[in-house]
Amino acid sequence: MLTLFHHPKTRSTRFIFLLEELGVAYTVRRVEIRKRDGAGAVDALNPHPHGKVPALDDDGVVVFESSAIALYLTDRFPERGLGPTVTDPDRGAYLSWLAYYSGVVEPAFVSKFMNVAVPRGTAGWVAVEEVMPVLIDRLARGPYLLGERFSAADILYGTTFAMFAQSPLLAKSPVIDAYAERVVARPAFQRAQARDERA
Ligand SMILES: N[C@@H](CCC(=O)N[C@@H](CS)C(=O)NCC(=O)O)C(=O)O
């Protein structure tokens, strides 16, 4: 059985979305997490090494970190078609967008949010102003990161953009807005929102 370690309205909500897209059986285990305001605490039940969410347990196999969980789940259920498998020509692009999300996009967004300058040439990521043209260019050429094909990578990117849609931190882009709307219009996203509320 798949168990998602989850806290409502956090990065783990996206994995309810992915599990709903996959249409597989899973349970949600709500855990407490440390909050920005100092409330909360690491939950001893949570297998993530820093007590963060999401984390996943697949019959004793523990997976943590969003990009790893996305890849694990799409490889685990290849017949669901939510991530290109190893021999697929789209595999390289899929891995690249997943790694780019964790290694570049999130640090870029958090740097901007925290008003921290990104040291040029030494940080492993770049400023959000350099990231967005890459993504706009990619998404102007197809509805999804892999072109016509929706994948778990779109769950990570689309929900992030939907969250930042009204934020003054992100320059307005019709391409990004339309993409975010496309991703969150999916029925699995709506089901995930309802499940998130109940967790
Ligand atoms: N790099 C992690 C980030 C996970 C993360 O920071 N999750 C937040 C909730 S959105 C959390 O658990 N915060 C509690 C803490 O930092 O202790 C991932 O992408 O999975």
The ligand as an SDF file (V2000), in Angstrom:
LIG
                    3D

 20 19  0  0  0  0  0  0  0  0999 V2000
   12.5870   19.9780   -1.0790 N   0  0  0  0  0  0  0  0  0  0  0  0
   11.3550   19.4850   -0.5010 C   0  0  0  0  0  0  0  0  0  0  0  0
   10.6670   20.6250    0.1910 C   0  0  0  0  0  0  0  0  0  0  0  0
    9.5520   20.1300    1.0750 C   0  0  0  0  0  0  0  0  0  0  0  0
    9.0900   21.2160    2.0360 C   0  0  0  0  0  0  0  0  0  0  0  0
    9.8410   22.1620    2.3840 O   0  0  0  0  0  0  0  0  0  0  0  0
    7.8430   21.0920    2.5030 N   0  0  0  0  0  0  0  0  0  0  0  0
    7.3540   22.0250    3.4990 C   0  0  0  0  0  0  0  0  0  0  0  0
    5.8380   22.1530    3.3610 C   0  0  0  0  0  0  0  0  0  0  0  0
    5.3870   22.9440    1.8580 S   0  0  0  0  0  0  0  0  0  0  0  0
    7.6350   21.4600    4.8690 C   0  0  0  0  0  0  0  0  0  0  0  0
    7.4690   20.2700    5.0810 O   0  0  0  0  0  0  0  0  0  0  0  0
    8.0540   22.3060    5.8010 N   0  0  0  0  0  0  0  0  0  0  0  0
    8.3260   21.9170    7.1480 C   0  0  0  0  0  0  0  0  0  0  0  0
    9.7840   22.0530    7.5160 C   0  0  0  0  0  0  0  0  0  0  0  0
   10.5300   22.6820    6.7510 O   0  0  0  0  0  0  0  0  0  0  0  0
   10.1750   21.5480    8.5660 O   0  0  0  0  0  0  0  0  0  0  0  0
   10.4700   18.8650   -1.5930 C   0  0  0  0  0  0  0  0  0  0  0  0
   10.4540   19.4070   -2.6960 O   0  0  0  0  0  0  0  0  0  0  0  0
    9.8100   17.8560   -1.3630 O   0  0  0  0  0  0  0  0  0  0  0  0
  1  2  1  0
  2  3  1  0
  2 18  1  0
  3  4  1  0
  4  5  1  0
  5  6  2  0
  5  7  1  0
  7  8  1  0
  8  9  1  0
  8 11  1  0
  9 10  1  0
 11 12  2  0
 11 13  1  0
 13 14  1  0
 14 15  1  0
 15 16  2  0
 15 17  1  0
 18 19  2  0
 18 20  1  0
M  END
$$$$
